[in-house]
């Protein structure tokens, strides 16, 4: 799921390049059927922050009836044919319109998806994020979907994933249905426990002090909902959400160092009956009152709370197997972010083909 950030960013820049080449040379965009005018007011810094924040596909592939094979177009197409996308937990969105996994070797073009989020930023109301992430038919339903009647039996692979997380021993033991002492001993022997979170309860004060912490938790809750709506089991959806937020460039660049986002998300989901709670004879049990009131208000459809200002840009992971032009592009972007040099210059280089 972590690859989606780089895929989205690369494809939006490639889409902007197609628009630039059309305006400069009249070259018809062959790969995209998108509202290009929505890119007019976007700044590169904002695009980096947004694509590094939301682990959702900003493009959907559609079958094309004519072939236009070029090395550049195929490099982008292959990102969206990739099985990595199909494994993100959001694959059913990609299969809308009749495309199935067996069709992904055929010529495709890309249409926009969730583009309402691209322009949403401070001080727009946070409800704009909610509407962009939700499908129309479920807008009026509860913020948290009702849990399935039964949690599917956990596979050994899921239990191993739980053991490898940074989640506290008690939470892992509860989710995997293991004894806490076994979890601690097993992790110490196989993985080490230096990075395991010590906090086991809601960090109400940490969430209250930092608006971005609350915003990141809100996004995580919405991503979990989307995964559950794709028929993932709650524990699988939770693990995939944790993986996504831990690889989000923007979240990692802006989250306060003392915020254990995955732990807070666990407790938020237990209060809605999605995940099993800790043993009440040993641990405090979270309720909605355990969370800041202003965080809970984020879920109000009529809320005028603004999207928090995002200060920092994060560094993109470079996916394995990426074509060399876009490897060089990401390297140049990451270097410019770290050295605080001109991102617009890098973008213009890309438009002119300097990284080919």
Steps between C-alpha positions, in 0.01 A plus 500: 500500500797730559575521126179691426650830624778498242271366227250780555768769509679378187178466305370845594829655387487298179143615448613861550779441247247373247303821553817710461599324175149541363508874568854541363495270196137397458590138584173320582506325840477129420495357850262728691135591494494740793387859571839660435377842617498368859881489485529872418505633855694217664846579633764228499546531878130437554498203263788343695316543829167367371631198307720415799200508732220289353559129415224494241526479120463841335457328164291214365591297191246449222529271198609673180397389151806632318865433568762774548816326612782726615761441767385800706130414494562136580715596800201677653247241387700224663466672837124468476511146365724404789397224735626725779199722434271198495632396841445836671158413630340759274506284187127481447499870424742427219271233353200729462382540144544134415880471522625183665853391586514297177451820300805677637724390213273682253535866394363731767451871563463677833213702641502710815392362836454684833628821340288707735770439759775646280389859553381464862731675746506743791268681576240294308253316727611153596166361382633535141738212574211291627295554184798431274581170672144374523302342219175682428278210601643483853533870580193498721592182683681475831858624513607150603358206314329231709739212566446169325321228693819298545871573470661248270749268668844658494757338278854437614617770259275761666622397846860536384422847362358597839812377677722707269315827564597765755171447685526437876517136609156516660329623182675239285404226747136613497476515120690175438332320791836422657622521857680830565804329650531281190482805274771680696732198505441417133570857388813527714640179350414562134458872435626699795280740697693828491244663269188364667269774630477518880182705504190282520221758543356794307739798491234761562744774590730428204201508266365818657828690469561430132230554238692298244501197733120515508484547124725198439278290728193617310657395168598163648142441617365581153754272331399219735136554402586484131687172548214347697260609226723300262416194711825476690463360849538763777840370616638481145362847427658631819840350413486639147404842634789495746739404220365782285537772763846382599614541138322830437768761420282790616382337823850397597633850429232679707390262776634596842773264622302397807186400308434124470246525220435128462426465872255789495334354191464164674313657789282710269396181319435310824260773612297426185504124550732417212791352692512306829582711805782434743435298815307741727640332812850608396461805272289813476231474235459791259169675445410787267563735793863382498551703181511881466161655430633696203619173341155345533354816344707432186246230409211747494392543136411863573828574674680817397822398673781585258744252354820559699790674331757239393848640555741236375541298181602137539748287309364246251611139508625394157310182404698206368462442127426864422624618160823703505348833395268502798765367736710805406197726538424374852867526597509862380174583680618341825832684477326832442273439802793414725720785378208746470590589143263580212238234435365699207839467328487121540147496364602705194793262441255210500268678256792548260612135526820561696471173696452269200 
